[in-house]
Amino acid sequence: FLDGSSDEELAKIINSDYKCWFMSTDRSSQPEGLGAQIAWRAHMLSPLRYAEMCNCNPSDLVSIWPTLDLVASIRKQHTFMKDVCSWSSSGEMDTGTAIPKYIEFLQQVALGDHAEIEPASATIDFVWHVHLQSPQRYGPDCLAIAGRIIDHKF
């Protein structure tokens, strides 16, 4: 889907299907359609921004929406997932110690200089991406581990 879609086609899906779903007051179900699903998952990779938009007044969303660059986020995530598939098939993913190392990483981010800390491995970054896809768990888990919600971009 993504390999065959232009940025303009993705922007059209984001600004119609996903935007329509996101602007609705009932976000208890997932958006319909593959494009809207992909946009939603890319949006959740920036948890602070996603939470801010979920909690703002609907009238404010109109002015905030144009500042999103979900096309770039989708493209970046697409590249990352292709890399993950390559790492996984080559045996580069160390899944046996992934969760403890990820928790240690979150603790380091909470204590350190945010501009200089990056995931120590592809495995940790992958676990982080998976965790971000469950905002209802990510927020409380981050607060418990790091004392605050950690944005993917720091």
Phi, psi and chi 1 to 4 in degrees:
 res  aa     phi    psi   chi1   chi2   chi3   chi4
   1 PHE       -  -52.6  172.9   78.9      -      -
   2 LEU   -70.5  -36.8  -68.4  174.4      -      -
   3 ASP   -62.9  -30.2  -74.4  -31.6      -      -
   4 GLY   -96.9    2.8      -      -      -      -
   5 SER  -106.3  136.0  -60.7      -      -      -
   6 SER   -80.7  165.0   68.7      -      -      -
   7 ASP   -60.6  -36.5  -72.4   -4.4      -      -
   8 GLU   -64.8  -40.4  -68.1   77.3   20.5      -
   9 GLU   -65.7  -40.9  -69.5  168.1  -36.9      -
  10 LEU   -63.9  -43.5  -71.4  175.8      -      -
  11 ALA   -60.5  -37.9      -      -      -      -
  12 LYS   -63.6  -43.7 -175.4  176.5  178.1 -179.3
  13 ILE   -64.4  -44.5  -69.1  167.8      -      -
  14 ILE   -60.6  -44.6  -69.4  164.2      -      -
  15 ASN   -84.5   -1.3  -71.4  -48.2      -      -
  16 SER  -117.7  -77.2   58.1      -      -      -
  17 ASP   -60.8  -52.6  -60.1  -12.3      -      -
  18 TYR   -69.4  -43.6 -179.7   63.8      -      -
  19 LYS   -61.5  -42.8 -177.0  177.8 -178.7  179.1
  20 CYS   -59.7  -46.2 -178.9      -      -      -
  21 TRP   -64.3  -46.1  173.7   82.3      -      -
  22 PHE   -65.8  -37.1 -166.7   86.6      -      -
  23 MET   -73.0  -16.0  -63.1  -74.9 -167.2      -
  24 SER   -68.7  153.1   73.8      -      -      -
  25 THR   -79.2  -16.2   54.8      -      -      -
  26 ASP  -106.5  100.3  177.8   25.3      -      -
  27 ARG  -108.0   28.5  -70.2 -171.8 -147.2  105.1
  28 SER   -74.1  -20.3   59.6      -      -      -
  29 SER  -111.8  163.9   61.9      -      -      -
  30 GLN   -77.8  153.7  -62.9 -179.8    6.2      -
  31 PRO   -65.2  152.2   17.7  -23.9      -      -
  32 GLU   -90.6  147.9  -67.5 -174.7   21.5      -
  33 GLY    92.2  141.5      -      -      -      -
  34 LEU   -59.7  -44.7  179.8   59.0      -      -
  35 GLY   -61.1  -44.3      -      -      -      -
  36 ALA   -66.9  -37.2      -      -      -      -
  37 GLN   -62.1  -44.6  -79.8  -84.5  -32.7      -
  38 ILE   -64.1  -43.5  -69.2  169.4      -      -
  39 ALA   -60.9  -43.9      -      -      -      -
  40 TRP   -60.5  -46.1  175.8   51.5      -      -
  41 ARG   -67.6  -36.5  -63.8 -161.0  179.0  -81.9
  42 ALA   -66.7  -38.7      -      -      -      -
  43 HIS   -62.6  -40.5 -165.1 -179.5      -      -
  44 MET   -68.8  -13.0  -73.3 -168.5  -65.9      -
  45 LEU   -72.6   -8.1  -69.8  173.3      -      -
  46 SER  -116.9   79.8  -64.3      -      -      -
  47 PRO   -61.7  -34.7   21.4  -31.1      -      -
  48 LEU   -68.6  -43.0  -63.2  177.5      -      -
  49 ARG   -66.1  -43.1 -179.3   65.8 -179.0 -128.7
  50 TYR   -60.9  -47.2 -176.7   77.3      -      -
  51 ALA   -63.7  -41.4      -      -      -      -
  52 GLU   -58.3  -45.7  170.3 -166.2    3.9      -
  53 MET   -70.5  -35.3  -69.1 -177.3   71.5      -
  54 CYS   -66.2  -29.9  -75.3      -      -      -
  55 ASN   -99.7   -0.5  -65.9  -41.4      -      -
  56 CYS   -88.3  165.8   76.3      -      -      -
  57 ASN   -65.0  139.5  -68.2  -36.6      -      -
  58 PRO   -53.5  -34.7  -26.5   34.3      -      -
  59 SER   -66.9  -28.8   59.3      -      -      -
  60 ASP   -74.7  -23.5  -65.5  -24.6      -      -
  61 LEU   -61.1  -31.5  -76.6  174.4      -      -
  62 VAL   -60.2  -39.6  174.6      -      -      -
  63 SER   -83.6  -27.0   61.7      -      -      -
  64 ILE   -78.8  -36.3  -64.9  172.3      -      -
  65 TRP   -50.7  -46.3 -166.8  -96.0      -      -
  66 PRO   -62.9  -16.0  -21.1   31.2      -      -
  67 THR   -82.3  -10.6   65.5      -      -      -
  68 LEU   -73.0  141.4  -75.5  178.0      -      -
  69 ASP  -122.2   67.7 -169.3   -1.3      -      -
  70 LEU   -70.8  -26.1  -71.5  177.5      -      -
  71 VAL   -61.5  -47.5  170.9      -      -      -
  72 ALA   -63.2  -40.1      -      -      -      -
  73 SER   -63.8  -41.4  -64.1      -      -      -
  74 ILE   -63.9  -45.4  -71.2  168.1      -      -
  75 ARG   -61.9  -42.5  -66.7  -69.1 -175.6 -151.5
  76 LYS   -64.2  -43.8 -175.1  175.1  177.5 -178.3
  77 GLN   -65.2  -38.2  178.7   65.6    5.5      -
  78 HIS   -60.7  -46.2 -176.6 -135.0      -      -
  79 THR   -61.8  -44.4  -59.8      -      -      -
  80 PHE   -60.4  -44.5  175.5   74.0      -      -
  81 MET   -67.7  -33.9  -69.3  -50.1  -63.4      -
  82 LYS   -63.9  -40.5  -75.0 -160.7 -101.1 -174.1
  83 ASP   -63.3  -42.7  -70.3  -15.6      -      -
  84 VAL   -59.3  -43.9  165.6      -      -      -
  85 CYS   -60.7  -39.9  -69.9      -      -      -
  86 SER   -66.2  -45.6  171.0      -      -      -
  87 TRP   -63.3  -41.2  -60.7  -36.1      -      -
  88 SER   -62.9  -44.9 -179.7      -      -      -
  89 SER   -72.6  -22.4   64.5      -      -      -
  90 SER   -91.0   -5.4   70.4      -      -      -
  91 GLY    84.2   10.8      -      -      -      -
  92 GLU   -76.2  -13.2  -68.6 -179.5   52.6      -
  93 MET   -87.2  119.7  -61.0  -80.5  -72.8      -
  94 ASP   -96.6   85.8  177.1   15.0      -      -
  95 THR   -79.0  -17.2   55.8      -      -      -
  96 GLY   -64.9  -33.0      -      -      -      -
  97 THR  -116.1   13.4   59.6      -      -      -
  98 ALA   -60.4  -49.4      -      -      -      -
  99 ILE   -65.4  -50.2  -57.0  -63.8      -      -
 100 PRO   -59.5  -38.7  -22.1   30.8      -      -
 101 LYS   -67.8  -35.9  -73.9 -178.6  178.6 -179.4
 102 TYR   -65.3  -44.4  171.0   66.3      -      -
 103 ILE   -61.4  -42.5  -69.0  169.5      -      -
 104 GLU   -61.2  -40.6 -177.5 -179.7  -43.9      -
 105 PHE   -60.3  -46.8  163.9   73.2      -      -
 106 LEU   -60.8  -39.7  -70.4  179.3      -      -
 107 GLN   -64.2  -39.7  -68.1  167.1  -24.1      -
 108 GLN   -65.6  -40.7  -71.1  174.4  -10.9      -
 109 VAL   -62.0  -41.4  170.0      -      -      -
 110 ALA   -63.1  -31.0      -      -      -      -
 111 LEU   -95.4  -22.2  -61.6  173.6      -      -
 112 GLY  -102.5 -172.4      -      -      -      -
 113 ASP   -81.1  109.7  177.7    4.1      -      -
 114 HIS   -59.2  -29.7  -51.2  -66.7      -      -
 115 ALA   -71.6  -21.6      -      -      -      -
 116 GLU  -105.2  -10.7  -64.7  179.3   18.6      -
 117 ILE   -97.3  126.4  -62.1  175.2      -      -
 118 GLU  -130.5  158.1  -67.0 -166.6   20.5      -
 119 PRO   -53.2  135.7  -24.3   33.0      -      -
 120 ALA   -70.9  -18.1      -      -      -      -
 121 SER  -153.5  165.0   69.6      -      -      -
 122 ALA   -63.7  -33.5      -      -      -      -
 123 THR   -63.2  -45.4  -55.1      -      -      -
 124 ILE   -63.4  -43.2  -68.4  171.6      -      -
 125 ASP   -63.3  -38.8 -157.9   21.6      -      -
 126 PHE   -64.2  -45.7  177.2   69.6      -      -
 127 VAL   -59.9  -40.1  172.1      -      -      -
 128 TRP   -60.9  -46.7 -165.4    6.9      -      -
 129 HIS   -59.7  -42.7  -80.3 -124.6      -      -
 130 VAL   -63.8  -43.6  170.5      -      -      -
 131 HIS   -61.5  -40.7 -162.7 -164.5      -      -
 132 LEU   -62.4  -22.2  -75.0  162.6      -      -
 133 GLN   -76.3   -3.3  -64.7  -56.8  -55.1      -
 134 SER  -123.8   76.0  -61.8      -      -      -
 135 PRO   -56.8  -32.0  -14.3   20.3      -      -
 136 GLN   -67.0  -20.6   66.9  -80.9   13.7      -
 137 ARG  -102.5  -34.8  -66.2 -165.8   61.7 -170.3
 138 TYR   -60.7  -47.8 -177.5   76.6      -      -
 139 GLY   -57.7  -58.5      -      -      -      -
 140 PRO   -60.9  -38.2  -23.6   32.2      -      -
 141 ASP   -63.6  -44.8  -71.7   -9.4      -      -
 142 CYS   -61.6  -44.1  -96.0      -      -      -
 143 LEU   -60.3  -41.1  -69.0  172.5      -      -
 144 ALA   -69.8  -38.3      -      -      -      -
 145 ILE   -85.9  -44.8  -65.3  166.0      -      -
 146 ALA  -113.8   -9.1      -      -      -      -
 147 GLY    83.9   -0.4      -      -      -      -
 148 ARG  -164.3  165.7   63.3 -175.3  175.8   84.5
 149 ILE   -82.0  128.9  -64.9  175.9      -      -
 150 ILE  -100.4  121.0  -61.1  170.2      -      -
 151 ASP   -76.1  146.2 -159.2   24.2      -      -
 152 HIS   -60.7  -30.6 -170.2 -100.8      -      -
 153 LYS   -89.5    3.3  -64.0  178.2 -177.5  177.9
 154 PHE    64.9      -  -60.8  108.5      -      -
